[in-house]
Amino acid sequence: MAEDIRDMLEHVAAGRLAVDEAVLELKRAPFAGSGYAELGYAKPDMHRKLRQGAAEVIYGEGKTAEQIYGIMEAMKQHGQRVILITRLSGEKAKEIRARMGGETANFQYFSEARIGLGGGFPKKDGVGTIVVATGGTSDIPVAEEAAVTAEALGNTVERLYDVGVAGLHRLLGHMDSIMSARVIIAIAGMEGALASVIGGLADCPVIAVPTSIGYGASLGGLSALLSMLNSCASGVSVVNIDNGFGAGYMASMINHLRG
């Protein structure tokens, strides 16, 4: 694999192969064991950043702190500088930080988002601003998961919290932010109407996130999910219930598109 890459780079240097063609070949590379790290309990995908533009993200639930730390170390050894861990408990985060020497510069934990970040935030290289808006204060944990994810992927994020339709003037007071955003993430529980309202105001893609916030008939977020899926506003897409990470990741992909 290394010899093949060396040959390819020599062809690029000699002008026999275009840079874009070389990148495409690397994305297609038949990993043959070199595209991932074999840890026994996990196989971290070391080729993903080249292939998809962002490195593999570690899902913290169901993994021990020792396993998460092992995956992080394998990623660092393969040159990954920013490592994102989602759905991470405070207890596991404390143990991981201790294993990393207790330095906050090496590992940060965002308790509201339940996200751990190894290596610190990268430089902001997104095209514009991602706006993260919530219907209510109770939706903020999901919103923070989306916002911190987007920031960890190199985006500028603006937070508009508690701007739900029960007090529509609160949202309309931020029209400049809505009109200038490159992507908007609309997060709401209850009946999930915020996404449709924002979708009717904004000229950019709107990513709707239903949350499990609400009384009995909200059915753990199902009512908000169905409302958002049935939105009459064009340009609204929907991710799964409470999936702030998925929304932040998709918003980052959109914000890194350059026409």
URMODA-V272508 format. One record per residue. SS is DSSP state (H for helix, E for strand, L for the rest). D_CENTER is the distance of its C-alpha to the mean C-alpha in whole Angstrom. Layout:
BEGIN
SS;D_CENTER / SS;D_CENTER
END
This chain:
BEGIN
L;30 / H;31 / H;34 / H;33 / H;30 / H;33 / H;35 / H;32 / H;32 / H;36 / H;36 / H;33 / H;35 / L;38 / L;37 / L;38 / L;34 / L;32 / H;28 / H;26 / H;28 / H;28 / H;24 / H;24 / H;26 / H;24 / H;21 / L;24 / L;25 / L;27 / L;25 / L;28 / L;27 / L;26 / L;22 / E;21 / L;23 / L;25 / L;25 / L;27 / L;24 / L;21 / L;21 / L;18 / E;17 / L;18 / L;18 / H;14 / H;13 / H;17 / H;16 / H;13 / L;12 / L;9 / L;11 / L;11 / L;9 / E;11 / E;12 / L;14 / L;16 / L;19 / L;19 / L;22 / H;21 / H;23 / H;21 / H;18 / H;20 / H;22 / H;19 / H;17 / H;21 / H;21 / H;18 / H;19 / H;23 / L;21 / L;20 / L;16 / L;16 / L;13 / E;12 / E;9 / E;10 / E;9 / L;12 / L;14 / L;18 / H;20 / H;22 / H;20 / H;19 / H;22 / H;24 / H;21 / H;22 / H;25 / H;25 / L;24 / L;27 / L;25 / L;24 / L;21 / L;21 / L;20 / E;18 / E;16 / E;16 / E;14 / L;16 / L;15 / L;12 / L;13 / E;11 / E;12 / E;12 / E;15 / L;16 / L;15 / L;13 / L;13 / L;15 / L;14 / L;15 / L;13 / L;16 / L;16 / E;14 / E;12 / E;13 / E;12 / E;15 / E;17 / L;20 / L;21 / H;21 / H;20 / H;17 / H;16 / H;14 / H;12 / H;11 / H;11 / H;8 / H;6 / H;8 / H;8 / H;4 / H;5 / H;8 / H;7 / L;7 / L;10 / L;10 / E;13 / E;12 / E;15 / E;15 / E;18 / L;19 / L;21 / L;22 / L;23 / H;26 / H;28 / H;29 / H;28 / H;29 / H;27 / H;24 / H;27 / L;27 / L;24 / H;25 / H;24 / H;21 / H;20 / H;22 / H;21 / L;17 / L;16 / E;13 / E;13 / E;11 / E;15 / E;14 / E;18 / L;20 / L;24 / L;25 / L;21 / L;23 / H;21 / H;19 / H;22 / H;24 / H;21 / H;21 / L;25 / L;24 / L;21 / L;22 / L;18 / E;16 / E;15 / E;12 / E;14 / E;13 / E;16 / L;17 / L;19 / L;21 / L;25 / L;28 / H;30 / H;30 / H;26 / H;26 / H;23 / H;21 / H;22 / H;24 / H;21 / H;20 / H;23 / H;23 / H;20 / H;21 / L;24 / L;23 / L;26 / L;24 / L;23 / L;20 / E;18 / E;16 / E;15 / E;12 / L;14 / L;15 / L;13 / L;10 / H;8 / H;5 / H;6 / H;6 / H;4 / H;3 / H;7 / H;8 / H;7 / H;9 / H;11 / H;12 / L;13 / L;15 / L;19 / L;22
END
